[in-house]
Amino acid sequence: MVIRKSRLRWFGHVERKDDNDWVKRCIKWEVEGIRQRGRPKKTWWDYVKNDMESLGLSQKYAQSRNKWRRRIMGQVANRGSPGKMAIKTVCVCVCLLER
């Protein structure tokens, strides 16, 4: 979980950079050449996409630093927004009320 948060924090930082910044251009840069046989290795970008999908995040959310940080740290910025963190919080409350 710590690695996921760090990776998403870095992604948010890079996403807010200027489009001409070399770091931002490197995110989706594809290496030319012949790939070896077998399954392709997962790239950093593949992991980021997977992390965003599992937390219900979108790339557009990264433009707002405060919202992005709250969402990746487990706090829901908007009560009506989808995401696993919001669902877990609701489930805990329901279980406590039934007792």
N, C-alpha and C positions, 0 to 999 in steps of 0.2 A: 504494500500500500504506500509506503514511503517513496519508493522508486516511481510509482505511478504519479503521485502528487508532484514530485520534483520534475518529472518529464512534462506534465501538463503546465506547471508554472513556467518552465522554460519556453514551451510552445506558445503560451499566452504572451510572453515577453517578445518573442520573435514575431508573432503575428501582428503586434502593434507597431512594428518597425516599418520604415519606409519601404515601398516595393522594390526600390533599386538597391537596397542594402544587401551586401554579399551574403550575410547569414540567412536572410529570408529566401534568397534565390537558391541557396543550397538545400533547402528543405525538400524540394521536389525534383532535385537534379538527378538525372538518370545517367549512369555510367555507360558509355558506349563500349562495344566489344562483344566478344563471344562469351556466353555464360557456360559454366561447366554443367555436366549432366546432373540430373536429380532435381529435387525440390528447391526452388529459390529460397535463399535465406531471408528471414524477416528483416525489414529495414526499420530504422527509427520511426519513420513516417507510418509504417504499418502498425507499430505498437501504439502510437499516438491516436490513430484512427480507432483502434480497438478500445483504448482507454476512454475516449470521448463517447463512443457508442455505449459502453457499459455504464457510464455515469449519466447518460441522456444529455450530453452536451453537443453544441453545434459550434462550428468554426466562427460564426458571427458573434457568439457570446464573448469571445476573447478580446473584442474591441473595447469592452468596458472592463477595466482592470478590477474594480471593486466587485462587480458581479461574478467575474471569472474566478477570482480568489475565493469568494464565498462558496461558490459551487464546487470547486475542487477540494476545498477543506472540509466539506461535509455539511455546510449550512446552506439551506435553500434560500436563494435571494427572493424568490417569489413563491408564495404558498401554492399557487395553482400550477407551477411548472412541473413537468414530468422528471423522473429520475429515481434511481434506486435509493438514494439517501432519504428522499421524501417518503417513499413507500415504507422503508424500515421504521421511520419515526412514527408513522400512522399505525403500523402493526403493533408496536410496543404499547402505544396508548390504548388501543383496543383490548389487548390482552390484560392490561392492568385494570381496565374498567370492568371486565367480566368477573374478576375475582371479587 
